[in-house]
Amino acid sequence: MRILLVGQAAFAEQVMARLVGEGDEIAAVVCPPDRGSRVDPVKAAATAAGVPVHQFSSLKGADARAAFEGARADLVVLAYVTQIVPEPLLTRPRHTSICFHPSLLPRYRGGSAIAWQLIRGETTTGVSVFWPDAGIDTGPIVVQREAPIGPDDTAGSLYYQTLFPLGVDAMVEAVSLIRTGAAPRDVQDESRASYDPLLGDEHAGIAWQQASGQVHDLIRGCDPQPGAYTTWRGQQVRLYGPRRVEGSTRASPGTVLMLDDDGMTIATGDGAVRCARARGGDRKAAATDVATALRLSVGDMLG
């Protein structure tokens, strides 16, 4: 099939490589504008292969419409897309469009799905490939694949180690089903649907009086971005790489209990968590190094 690939980063690059390996033709690639001197991996791969590349700050203009029409594609494949694609562009190809999403839709719609699954303590996740429509992650399902969430997975590790490879496989499978005329259109069950906002600092503040599980899940859901934070002497301190610590403590929530090679251990409402890394300024480093730079000691209270 002749495919217009819309996406970015290594995920879109891998999807493109796999589809070419399956015998599909990539008519063109659409990706966001470059950030400084960094060239997007999918742009680099497409350029090396002689595939036309189009970059738009918005896909709502006439130039984007012309690029979609000019590709004369049989199918649009949305592989890690953060820009809004107008519905008329999605429905123009003969087989319309398919899109990747890192959750088991209809649950966890929205652009921060991975983070919210961790913050809410989910133990199972997955990927969905669906036929996009005018809604946000609301179209019928083509393929879904389930995967476990590890007890200390962060948003970063869950994506790169689990959902990235699973998602690439699911995208290739979906295109294969479409190619053979066997692709389903399973309507999402709206009674099970949930939607979450983009994760930001307004969601990332740590409340140390909460239970260890809740604190742990918030920190790992915000790792690597935006970084769950607490305060020390009026300065934000962001924490990463959390582990739950067995046992209870009588220390007040937010108290630094230990600083060692494994990180910074901090009291919660019913126990403690240990964080391997932290950031108390521009630089992320070992939590103990950040504590030293901030003159933060055992017995001090965060928050």
C-alpha positions in Angstrom: 0.0 0.0 0.0 0.9 3.6 -0.5 1.2 5.2 3.0 1.5 8.7 4.3 3.3 8.5 7.6 2.5 11.2 10.1 4.5 11.2 13.4 7.8 11.8 15.1 10.8 10.5 17.0 12.1 6.9 17.1 8.7 5.4 17.2 7.6 6.8 13.8 11.1 5.9 12.4 10.7 2.2 13.5 7.1 2.0 12.2 8.3 3.4 8.8 11.2 0.9 8.7 8.9 -2.0 9.5 6.3 -1.0 6.9 9.0 -0.7 4.2 10.2 -4.2 5.2 6.6 -5.4 4.7 6.6 -4.1 1.1 4.6 -0.9 1.7 5.5 2.4 -0.1 6.0 5.5 2.1 4.6 8.3 -0.1 5.7 11.0 2.3 6.5 11.8 5.9 4.8 14.6 7.9 6.6 15.6 11.2 6.8 18.7 13.4 9.5 21.4 12.7 13.0 20.7 13.9 14.0 21.9 17.4 17.2 23.8 17.1 19.9 21.6 15.6 18.2 18.3 16.5 16.9 16.4 13.5 13.9 14.2 14.2 14.9 10.5 13.6 11.9 9.9 11.2 12.9 12.9 9.2 16.5 11.7 9.0 15.5 8.2 7.9 13.0 9.5 5.3 15.5 12.0 3.9 18.1 9.2 3.6 15.6 7.0 1.8 14.6 9.8 -0.6 11.1 10.1 0.9 9.6 13.6 0.8 9.3 15.2 4.2 6.8 17.9 5.2 7.1 19.9 8.4 4.3 22.1 9.7 3.8 23.9 13.0 0.1 23.2 12.5 -1.8 20.7 10.4 -4.8 23.0 10.0 -3.5 25.2 7.2 -3.7 25.0 3.4 -0.1 23.8 3.1 -0.7 20.8 5.2 -3.9 20.0 3.3 -1.9 20.2 0.0 0.7 17.8 1.4 -1.9 15.2 2.4 -3.7 15.4 -0.9 -0.4 15.4 -2.9 0.7 12.1 -1.2 -2.1 10.2 -3.0 -1.9 7.7 -0.2 -4.1 4.6 0.3 -3.8 5.0 4.1 -2.5 7.6 6.6 -0.6 6.1 9.5 -0.4 8.3 12.7 2.6 7.1 14.6 3.2 9.2 17.8 1.4 12.3 16.7 1.1 15.3 19.1 -0.5 17.7 16.6 -4.2 17.9 15.9 -5.0 16.4 12.5 -8.3 17.8 11.0 -10.8 15.1 10.3 -11.1 15.9 6.6 -7.4 15.0 6.2 -8.0 11.7 8.1 -10.8 10.5 5.8 -9.4 11.5 2.4 -7.4 8.3 1.6 -9.1 5.2 0.3 -8.5 3.3 3.6 -8.8 6.5 5.7 -6.4 6.6 8.7 -5.2 4.6 11.7 -3.6 6.0 14.9 -1.5 4.6 17.8 -2.4 5.2 21.5 -0.6 3.9 24.6 -3.5 2.6 26.6 -6.3 0.1 26.4 -8.9 2.4 25.0 -11.5 3.6 25.8 -9.7 4.0 29.2 -7.0 6.7 29.5 -7.7 8.8 26.5 -5.6 11.9 26.2 -2.0 13.0 25.6 -0.6 11.8 29.0 -2.1 8.4 29.1 1.1 6.6 30.3 1.7 8.9 33.2 -1.9 8.8 34.5 -2.0 5.0 34.4 1.0 4.9 36.7 -0.3 7.7 39.0 -3.5 5.7 39.4 -1.7 2.6 40.3 -2.6 0.4 37.4 -0.9 -2.9 37.1 -2.0 -3.6 33.5 -1.6 -1.5 30.4 -1.5 -1.9 26.7 -1.6 -0.3 23.3 -4.5 0.4 20.9 -4.5 1.1 17.1 -7.8 2.8 16.1 -9.6 4.5 13.3 -9.5 8.2 14.4 -12.5 10.4 14.1 -13.5 13.9 15.2 -13.2 13.0 18.9 -10.1 12.6 21.1 -9.0 8.9 20.9 -12.6 7.9 20.3 -12.6 6.0 17.0 -13.2 2.2 16.5 -10.4 -0.2 17.4 -8.3 -2.1 14.9 -5.8 -3.8 17.2 -5.3 -4.0 21.0 -2.5 -5.7 22.9 -2.2 -5.9 26.7 1.0 -5.8 28.8 1.9 -5.8 32.5 3.2 -2.7 34.4 6.2 -3.5 36.6 6.0 -2.4 40.3 8.8 0.2 39.8 8.1 1.2 36.1 8.3 4.9 35.4 6.6 6.6 32.5 9.9 6.5 30.7 10.7 2.8 31.3 7.2 1.7 30.6 7.2 3.5 27.2 10.6 2.5 26.0 10.8 -1.0 27.3 7.2 -2.1 26.9 4.8 0.1 25.0 7.2 1.2 22.3 8.0 -2.2 20.8 4.5 -3.5 21.5 3.1 -0.4 19.7 5.3 -0.8 16.6 4.2 -4.4 16.3 0.6 -3.4 16.7 0.9 -0.8 14.0 2.4 -3.2 11.6 -0.3 -5.8 12.4 -3.0 -3.2 11.8 -1.6 -2.2 8.4 -1.4 -5.9 7.5 -5.1 -6.4 8.4 -6.1 -3.4 6.3 -4.0 -4.6 3.4 -5.8 -8.0 3.4 -9.3 -6.5 4.0 -9.6 -8.1 7.4 -9.3 -5.0 9.7 -12.1 -4.8 12.3 -13.9 -1.6 13.4 -14.7 -2.4 17.0 -16.7 0.5 18.5 -15.4 1.7 21.8 -17.6 1.2 24.9 -18.3 4.8 26.1 -19.5 3.5 29.4 -15.9 2.5 30.2 -14.3 5.7 28.8 -12.0 8.0 30.7 -10.1 11.1 29.7 -7.2 12.8 31.5 -5.6 16.2 30.9 -2.0 16.8 29.8 0.2 16.2 32.9 1.8 19.4 34.2 3.2 20.9 37.4 -0.4 21.5 38.6 -0.6 17.7 39.1 3.0 17.0 40.1 3.3 18.4 43.6 4.0 15.7 46.3 1.8 15.5 49.4 4.1 13.6 51.8 1.2 12.8 54.2 -0.3 10.5 51.6 0.4 6.7 51.7 3.7 5.4 50.3 1.9 3.8 47.3 0.3 7.0 46.2 3.5 9.0 46.6 5.5 6.3 44.7 3.0 6.2 41.9 3.0 10.0 41.5 6.8 10.2 41.3 7.1 7.4 38.8 4.2 8.7 36.7 5.9 12.1 36.4 9.3 10.5 35.6 10.9 11.8 33.3 8.4 14.7 32.7 7.5 17.0 34.3 9.2 15.5 37.4 7.2 15.2 40.7 8.4 17.9 43.0 8.6 19.0 46.7 10.2 22.0 48.2 13.3 22.8 50.3 13.8 26.3 51.6 11.5 27.7 49.0 13.2 25.9 46.1 11.6 23.1 44.0 13.3 19.7 44.2 12.2 17.2 41.6 12.5 13.5 42.4 13.0 10.5 40.1 13.5 6.7 40.1 11.4 5.9 43.2 11.2 2.7 45.1 8.8 1.8 48.0 10.5 1.1 51.3 9.1 -1.7 53.4 8.1 -1.0 57.0 6.7 2.0 58.8 8.2 5.0 60.5 7.2 7.4 63.2 8.9 10.3 61.5 6.8 13.2 60.2 5.8 13.0 56.5 8.5 14.6 54.3 11.4 13.9 56.7 14.6 12.8 55.1 15.3 9.5 56.8 18.5 8.4 54.9 21.0 9.6 52.3 23.2 6.8 50.8 24.4 5.3 47.6 20.8 4.1 46.8 19.4 7.6 47.0 17.3 9.7 49.4 14.7 8.0 51.6 11.8 10.2 52.7 9.0 9.5 55.1 5.4 9.4 53.9 2.1 9.1 55.7 2.5 5.4 56.4 6.1 4.6 55.5 8.7 5.8 53.1 9.9 6.0 49.5 13.5 6.1 48.2 14.4 8.2 45.1 17.6 7.4 43.2 17.8 10.8 41.4 16.8 14.4 42.0 17.0 17.8 40.5 17.4 21.0 42.5 18.1 23.3 39.6 19.0 22.7 36.0 20.9 19.5 36.5 19.5 16.0 37.3 21.9 13.9 39.3 22.2 11.3 42.0 19.8 12.2 44.9 22.6 12.3 47.4 24.7 14.7 45.3 21.7 17.0 44.9 21.1 16.9 48.6 24.7 17.9 49.3 24.5 20.8 46.9 21.3 22.0 48.6 22.7 21.4 52.1 19.9 19.0 52.8 20.6 16.5 55.6 19.0 13.6 57.3 16.3 14.9 59.7 15.4 17.8 57.5 11.8 18.1 56.3 10.7 18.6 52.7 7.6 20.3 51.6 
